[in-house]
Amino acid sequence: MGEEYTRRVTVVGSLPVEGSLIFHDDFESTFRWASAAEGNGAATKSATRSRSKANSMKLTTDSGTPASGQTCEGKIQLALPPSQRVQCVAYFRIDTLTSFATLTQRLEFFDGVNKLSAGIRMDVTNEILQSRSAGGWANITGSDIDINTGGWNRFAFTIDYQTSKYISADINHLRLDLSAVELVSSASAVAGKLDYFFGITNDGANQITAYIDDGILLQLP
């Protein structure tokens, strides 16, 4: 006989999500994300596009023509969650895509002994999902995905930082098993914090703009 269990569901705005809420930002209040960008790129609060209310986070890469790709990233620092199983959920939108671009959502955990890094990156142009491991960014098998250019897309991933492994990734509700992929680990004496990032990288020749809304972190049982 199969084991019966109940999943905890939290409603964030109008979004039903599984798990207990650690963090949610719909970018309607004070903008708390630090911007780290090359050239004249920037991460800012914007009323140009919004999925649920009036604002979102706008990521814009450099408008120049450098020899290699330019990255723009938004980062927020949070307390380390008590649960080791953490899920990231967010929504992104790119209205115009004329060249190569990647969009990244990633986490860095600091427990006083190690820094554990996890992330999901989308090759938006070729519609391929990648995970971050010790060997760098690698394509996820079976991740031929459909991205809605000019509309909102849901992207998420789940990890267990106690076992230092991924659990799964999700793009527009297509779930992919990542249980064989390990997180990136390095020594660090920093303790009790979690860094949460969104980023976009262009091909070095064309400016790219993306919008992020409803960034959510959940702790899972």
Secondary structure, 3 states (H helix, E strand, C coil): CCCCCCCCEEEECCEEEECEEEEEECCCCCCCCEEEECCCCEEEEECCCCCCCCCEEEEECCCCCCCCCCEEEEEEEEECCCCCEEEEEEEEECCCCCCCEEEEEEEEEEECCEEEEEEEEEECCCCEEEEEECCEEEEEEEEECCCCCCCCEEEEEEEECCCCEEEEEEECCEEEECCCCECEEEECCCEEEEEEEEEEEECCCCCCEEEEEEEEEEECC
